[in-house]
Amino acid sequence: MAKLVIQGGNRLQGEVRISGAKNSALPIIVAAALAVEGECVLDNIPKNNDVGTICLILRSLGVDVWFDEDDKLHVVGATLREHQAPYDLVRKMRASFYTAGLLLARLGRAEVPLPGGCAIGSRPVDFHIRGFSQMGADIAIEHGFMKAKCRKLTGTNYYINRSSVGTTMNMMMAASLAEGTTILENCAKEPEVVDLAIFLNGMGAQIRGAGTDVIRVDGVEKLHGIEYSIIPDRIEAGTFMFAAAITGGDVLIKDIVIEHLRSPISKIEEAGVTVEKGATEIRVIAPEKLQSIDVETAPYPGFPTDLQQPLVACMSVADGTSVIRENIFDRFRYVDELRRMGADIKVERETAIIRGVPQLTGAPVEVTDLRAGAALVIAALKAAGTTEVYGVDDIDRGYERFEDKLRGLGASVQRVETHEGIDAFAQIRS
Ligand code: UD1
C-alpha cells in the first residue's frame, strides 16, 4: 500500500503527454478476443491497473495476451475456451462485464459475476442483461453470477433506457457476430464508442452510425485480427487541465483530440483560463484566481461526469459560489475529504454548492474512487502545507504514471509506502 505526499503551492509549468484512453482500451482489449483468425496488436494502451486486470481476466479465459518490447499489446482470441469469468478479478472493475458480450458472441455461453455497488453508488447492469436477452440469450441470475446461454445470438431492435456507454459497447460486440441485423437506439455517443466501432469494423464487423443515437450492426460470420492505435484519454487530458488551472499554471497538454474536450475547455475558459488550441495540443494558461462557474454533467458531448470531481476541487478555491449538478452517478462522497482540507461545500441531493475559500490546507485524506483521487491530488497541489493522499491504488487503476507526470510539471509529489493493510491484531500479539 502507498500514499502520495504532496507539498502544495507549486505552479505547474511545462508540457505533458497524454496516454491512450482507459475507457477505450478496456472494451477494445476485450473485443480483440472476438477474432478467431490472426492476432490484434494494440498501440497506445495506457499502462494502468485496470488494463492489467482486464488482461488477466482474458488470460483466465484462455486468451493469449502479452505486451511486447515496444509496449504494444498482442491479443490472440482463437484460444478462448473458458466461459466463466473469475470473481476475484471481475470484482475489481465494473468494465469486466464486457466479457459477457465476448463470451456470448464467441462461445454462446457466459458466466460472469454481477458487479456489485461501488463507491460512486449503485451501478446495475440491467440494460446489458435485457439486451442480451432480447438477442435470444437464456439468462439466469444465480449465486451472484449472470449465467447466459444461447445457440447463436440473433439480431434485434433494442432501445437502451439511458444512453449507457457500457451497454452500447457490450451490445455492439455481441451484435457483431450475431445472426442478422441489430438496431440499437438511444446509444451513447462518447468518443470511446466510436473508437470501438472503428476497431470492430477494421476486424471485419459491419457497424454504422456510431457517434449518433442509432447504431446498426449487421452480424458477420467471423472477425479477424488487426493492428490498431486507440484514441487519447480525454479524461486524463481534462485532469491535467484542471491541475494546471488550480495552480495558476502554464501547461502544454500534448497528443490529444481537442474536439473530444469541447465542453471542459469551454467551461474552464468561462472560469478565466486561457486555452490556446493547436492541432493536437492545448496550452492552458491560468490566472492567479479562478472565477466560479455553474456546470452540470451530461452524456457526451456534455460535461463528463468523470471530470466533475477535478472541477469541484478547482472551484473550492475560486472567486464566488459555484453550483455543480451531477446527473449521471452518485458522485459526491469525496467532498467530505475536501472539507477536511478547508473547502466550503454543501451537497443537496445531486447538487453541490461550493463557496470558494481563499486557501485550502493540507491534511491526510482518503481516496474513495478513481476520479475522487484525482480531485484530492489537484486540491493538494494548491493547499498550504502537506497533504497525504491515502488509497492510491484507486488512482493507479486509471492513470498512467500520474505522479511522475505531475512531477515533470514541477509539482512536489512523492509516493511513500504505508503500513495500511498490516494485520494489527497479529502485530500486537507478536
Ligand atoms: C462508463 C465509463 C465511466 C463513465 C460513464 C459515464 C468505462 C469503463 N466507464 O461507465 O468512466 O463515468 O461511462 O460516462 O467506460 N445504468 C443502469 N443500468 C445499466 C447500465 C447503466 O441503470 O445496465 C445507469 C448507470 O447507473 C448510470 C447511467 O446508466 O447512471 C450511465 O451509465 P453508463 O454510461 O453505462 O456507465 P458505464 O458504462 O458503467
Boltz pocket constraint, residues with backbone or C-beta under 6 A from the ligand:
constraints:
  - pocket:
      binder: B
      contacts: [[A, 22], [A, 23], [A, 26], [A, 94], [A, 95], [A, 122], [A, 123], [A, 124], [A, 125], [A, 126], [A, 127], [A, 128], [A, 129], [A, 162], [A, 163], [A, 164], [A, 165], [A, 166], [A, 167], [A, 188], [A, 305], [A, 306], [A, 327], [A, 328], [A, 329]]
      max_distance: 6.0
